[in-house]
Amino acid sequence: MQLLSGDARRAVFAPLDDGALRSEAVVRRVGSAIALGLLGDGEQLPAEADLATMLNVSTVTLREALSDLRKLGLVETRRGRGGGSFVRSRDDALAELADTRLAQLGTTDLRELGDVHGAVAAAAAGLAADRASRAEIARLRDILDRLARTDSMTGQRRVEGRYYIEVAAAAQSVRLTMQEMELHLELGQLPWPPAHEPGRRELIVASHRAVVDAIADRDPARARRLAGEHTDLRTRWQVDLHLRRVLAPAGPLRQEVS
């Protein structure tokens, strides 16, 4: 399922402004893009010099990041004719990366990230209720059907990211769509809400369906409210995961990967 692939690629390869620890920022950006499916398994990355220029990092920094991605098993580098760096989408490596990223962020970071996402998602849902075409609403329902059928953690994260991007696209707002893409390049590396709790995926899908129903009913206020409530709930899940990790440092908190 390809959605807005041209704009998504521009977000993936946009210049970094993370300041310190630039190689880690490259690893996070590429890892999130793989987790969201914006970079496909087997896809060749741009040449090192070109990619370094796109991301606004030095070639030394880029090579360090590619080395870390190879160690994680998310990138394979081939030498010789037809060589280069190629994406490898591995659920176990993505889960490890998500666990590491969750440990790096504090509860304040998670809440602020959730606040920004909540504002963008709510605005997009409200505008979509005014502007979405029947075809766009049907596409949103199709995405949620796919989410309900997807079993793997990486697949669930990927499909849900596409759902949020499509809501913003249905709002007929290029800026909101790009903001959702950029947010999900960061959110995409965090663990998906705990899968081991009974009924959790069903609750997520039902929550999104309620938003789409509000969009179809042309009810902007309800669409905004429901979208905001869902992102608030997601933020509480992420904070809970983080706190459980802090309180149990002896063993890393890992989610099931099916």
N, C-alpha and C positions, 0 to 999 in steps of 0.2 A: 504494500500500500504506500504509494508515493504521494506526499502532500507538500505543496509549496517547496519543492526540492531546491529550486534556484535560490530563493530567499533564505532557506535553511542553511545552505552551504555558505552563503555570505556571512551568516551569523557564526558558523563554525570557525571560519577562517578570518574573522574580524580581528584587528589588532588588540593585543592584550594591554591592560593598564593596571596590572596587579602590583607593580612595583617590585618589592623584594620576592625572593623565592620564585623567580620566573619559570624555572624548569618545572616546578611543581604545578604552576598555573597551566602550563602547556599540557601536562599529564592529565590534569582535571578536565581541561577543555576537550581534549581528544577522547578521554574515557567517557565523559558525559555524552558526547556526540555518538559514540558507539552504543552506549546504553540506550539512547533514544532512537537508534536506527537511522540517524542522519548520516552516519558513515556505515556503509554496509560491509558485511563479512567478505573478505577478499578484495575490497576496493583498494586501489593504489593511492597513496598519499602523494601530494605534489612533491617535486624534487626538493631536497633539503634547502637549497639557497632560496627557492621560491617560497617555500613554506615559512622559513625564518622571516622573510620580508613581509609576508602576509600578516604574521602574528606579531611583528615588531619586536623580535628577539634576535640575539646574535646566533650565528650558526653553531657556536660552542654550546650555548644554552639549549638550542634545539636538539643537538646530538645527545646531550645529557638526558633530555626528556625522552627521546626515542629509545635510549638505552634502558631507562626505567620502564617504558612501555613494553619493551621486549622481555624484560625480566618478569613482568606481570603476565606475559603471554597474550597481550592485546595487539602487538605489532610484530610482524615478521619481516626481516630485511634480507633481501636476496641480492647477491653480487652478480656482476657480469652483465652480459647482454640481456635486456628485458628485465633487469633487476630494479630494485627500489624498495620502499617500505610499504607493506600491505597490512590492512586491518584484519584482525582476528577477533571475532566476537565470541567470548567465552564467559558463560554465566558465572563460573567459580571465580574468575579473575575480577569480573565486574562487582561481584558481591564483596570481595576483599577490598577493592578500591572504595566502595560505598561505606564499608565499615570503618576504614581509615579516615575517610572524610568526615564522617559523623563524629569521630573522636576529636578531630581538629577544631570543630565548631563548638562554641559555647551555647548555652540556652538563649542568651541575648541575641547572638547571631541567628539562631534558628527562628526566633520570634520575629526579628526584623525582616528576615527573608520571607517568612510567612506573611507578614503584614504587606509587603510590597506585592507578593503574588496575589494575595487576597484582593488588593485594590485593583490590580490589572484584570484579574479574572472576573471580578464583579462588574467592572466597567464594560468589558467585552460582552458578557452575557446580557447586560441591560441593552446595549446597542444592538446586539444580534436580535433581540426580541422585536426591535423596531424595523430592522433592515434585512434579516436573513431571508433568502429565497426558499421555496419549497425543496428545491434540490439540495441546498445546503443543510436544511433541517434533516432531510433523509440521509445525508452523508453522516451527520452527527449520530443518528440512530444506528447506522451501520457500524460506525466505529465502536459504539458501546456494545453492540452485539459481539463484535470481535473481542472486546475486553472481557466480556462474560465467558467467552470460550477459551481464552488464553490461560494456559497453566503455569508457564515459567515466570519467575519473578522478573527477569529481564524483559520478557515479552509484555507483561502487564505494565511495567514502567514505560515501555516504548509506546504502547497503544494509548495509554492515558496521556502521555505528552502530546501525541498527535491530536487527541481530542481537544486539549486546551488550545492548541494552535489553530485548529479548525473553527472553534468558537470565535476566536479573535478575527479570523478571516471572514466569518459570517457577519461580523460587526462592520465589515467594509472599511476597516481601519488598518492601513499599512503599518502605522507606528505601533499600535497595540499588538499586531501580529509579530512584528520584530521584537517587541519587548517580551512577549511570551516565549519566543524562541530563545532569546538571551537568558531569560529566567530558567528555562528548562535545561539549558546547557549547564547551569549550576545545580538546579534541583535534581536533574537526571542522575547525578552521581550519588545522591543520598539514597539510603535504603527505602524501598517501597514500604508502605504501612504493613505492620506485622501480619504475615500470612498464616502464622500458626494459631491465631485466634479464630475460633469458629465464626463463620458468617461474615468475616471482614471484607472479603472481595465483593460479596453480594451487597453489602451495605454501601460500598464505594460506587458500584454500578448503579444501584437504586438512587443514590444521591445525585449522580450525574444525569440519570434519566429524568429526575424531577426538574432539573435545570432546563433540559431540552424541552420538556413539556411546557414549561413557562415560556420559553422562546416561541414554541409553536402556537401557544395561546396569545401571543403578542402582549405579554404582561412583563414589562421591563422591571418594575419594582420587585416582583416575585423572583425573577431570574437573577437580579443582582443580589437579593437577600440570600437565596439558596446557594449561589456560587460562593458568596462570602462565608457562609456557615460551613461549607465543605472545606474550604482552605483553612479556616480556623481549626477544624477538627484534625486535618492533616498535620498542622503545626503542633498540636498537642501530642499527636502520635510520635512525631519526630523528637520532641522534647522528652517524652517518656522513654523512648529508645535510648536517647543520650544519657539520661539520668540512670537508667538501669545499667548501662555500660560503666558509668563512673562508680556506681555502688558495687559493681562486681568486676574489679580490675583483674582478678586472677585469670579469668577466661574471657576472650573476646566474644561480644554479642554478635552472633551470626544468624541470618535468616535462612530458612529452608530454601533451597534452590531445586526446583523440579524440572 
